[in-house]
Amino acid sequence: MDIDWKPVRILSEKSSSANPRRITLLILNEYFKKKKSLKDIINFYFKNYRLSGLDKRFIFNIVKGTVRYYLKIDFLLSFFSDKKIKDIDFAVLNILRMGIFQFMYMDKVPSYSIVNESVELAKKNVTLSSSKFVNAVLRKVSSVPNIDSFAKDKIDRLVEDEVDKISIDYSYPEWLVKYWFDWYGKEKTILMCQSLNENPHIYL
């Protein structure tokens, strides 16, 4: 599934702020815009900003997880946003991705905190109107009792192609899933994806 990126806004890297969520946003903006080595980008920010060990773990978890699962996250986002992915401001899109990732994989973070912190991030780093959009979208997400079941149901019912289903559900590029599918078949491809996705390292 190809994503049509629209890089409307990239935030400045020169701020002395060490707010961990803002640093997370800066890293994601740079990665998705420039497609540079994620490791190099993370190392740059960790070296140039004063961050505690806890902050670094928090940033690392969200950055790695959001990048790893962005295909599934964007698929989910399409059901909660009245805008198409390609029409969402670039920084706002990454704020929403960060929020949805936390809802899906960081259940120790309270829902109200995810929404409030995401809204503040948009308000301070993008625009007031964008923060209202973020608030509306993430409140819809937070109202879903089980986001994993919601995603599974939508994929099963709405995605017809088997390769696309696996690509979205396990968040691997379509070309890679197709390669595995053609060589190993459906069942082994799913087992490979499940194995590679097993026990994500989320540290709090």
N, C-alpha and C positions, 0 to 999 in steps of 0.2 A: 504494500500500500504506500504510494508516494505521498509525501507531505509537501504542500506548496507553501514555503516559508515566505513571510512578509516582514522583513526586519525594519520596522518603523522607527524604533528607538533603542539605542544602546546607551546605557548609563555610563557616566564618567568613572574611570578607574582611579582618579586622583584624590578622592575624598579620604580624609583621615579616619572616618567612621569605621569602627570595628564591630558594628552590629552584625551578628552571625547570619541573620536572614538576608541582610543586604549583601553581604559578601557571597552568600550562596547564589543570589540573583545575578550578581556581577559575573560569577564563574559560568553560570548557565548561559547568560547572554553571550559571553565571549565564545563559549564552546559551540553553541548552535549557529552563531553567526560566522565564525572563522574556521570551524572544524579543525582546530589545532589539537594537539595532544592534550587530553583531559588531565593527565598526570602533571604535565608541565604547567598548565593553567592553575591547578590546585596548589602546586608547590610555590608558584609565584605569589599567590595571595597569602598563603601561610607564612611566607618569608617576609612579606612587606606590610602585613597588618598585625597588630598586637592582639592575639587571640589566645584564650585559655585552652587547655587540653580538651575540656568539655565542649567548648565552642567548635574546635576543630573536628571532633567526632560528630557533632551535630551537622556541621556543614558537609563533611565527607559522606555521611549517610544519605542526606537528601540529594546531594549532587549525583553521586553514583547511582542511587536508586532511580532518580528522575530520568537520567540519561538511559539507564538500562531499560526502563519500562515505558518510555515516552510513547511508543506506538499504542499500547493499551490505554495509557492515560489520555491521549488525544482522542481515541475512539470514545472513551467515556465522556470526555468533555463535550463532545458534539451533541450529547443528549441533554445537557444542562445549560448550554449557551445558545442565545438567539442569534449569535454571529457565527459565521463559518470560521474554521481555524485560520485560514489564510487572511481573514479580515481583522483578526485580533492584533492589537498592538503587540510588538515583539516582547517587550518587557512584561506586559500584562499576561501574555500567554505563558511565560515562564513562571510567573507568580502563581497562576492557576495550576500549572503542572506540579509545582512544589506542594501546593495545598492538597491536590488530589492524591499525590504520592503518600503524603502523611496520613490521609484518611484510609488508604489501602494497606499500608505496610508499617505504620508507626502508631499502633493502637494505644501506646502509653501517653501519647500527646492528646490532651482533651480536645474535643471537637470545637468548643467555643474558642479555645486558644488558637487553633489552626485558622479559623475564620478571622478572628480579631487581628492576629499578627499579619495575616495576608492583606487585610484591608489597610492596615497602617503602612505596610510596605509599599502598596500601590499609592497611597495618599502622599507619602513623603518622597517617593522616587519617580512617580509618573505624574498623575493628575488626580484631582479630587473626583472628577467624573469617573475615572477608571476605577477608583476605589469602590464606588457604588456598584459598578459592574462586577467587580471581584466579589463583593459582599453578596450580591444576588445569586451569582453562580455557586459559590461555595456553600451558601445556606441551603440551596437545593440539594447539593451533594450530601451535606450533613443530615438531611432529612431521610435519606435512604437507610433503612435498618441494616442491610448487609450489602455493601458495595461490591463485594466479590460475586455474590449471587446475582446481583443486578447485571454486572458485566457479562457473566456467563450466559445468562438468559438472552441478552441482546445479541451476543455473538452467535449463539445457536440458532436464534430465530431470524436474524436479519442478514447474516453473512452466508452466502450460498457456496462459494468456492472453498474447497477443503484447505487449500494452501493458505488462502487469506484468513480462514478461521484460525489456523495454527499460528500464523504470523502475528495476528492481533492478540490472541489469547495468551501466548507466551512471549510476545513482544520481541520477535526476531525479524530481521529484514525479509521481505517477501522472496527476494532472489535466493537467499540462503536456505529458507524453508523449502522452496521449490527444488533446489539442488538435492537436499536431503530426501525430500519426498520422492523424487525421480529415481534416486539410487536405492533407498532403503524402504520405501513404502510408508503409508500413513502411520501405522502403529509404532514402528521403530522411531520414526521422526518425532512423534509425540513423547515417547520415552526419553529420547535424547534431550528434548527441550525441558522436560520435567526434571531430568537429572542435572542439567546445567543451571536450572533455576532453583534448585533445592537449597533450603536453608540460607536465605539471603542474610548477609552479615550486617545486621542493624544494631548498633551499639548506642546505648543511652546511659 
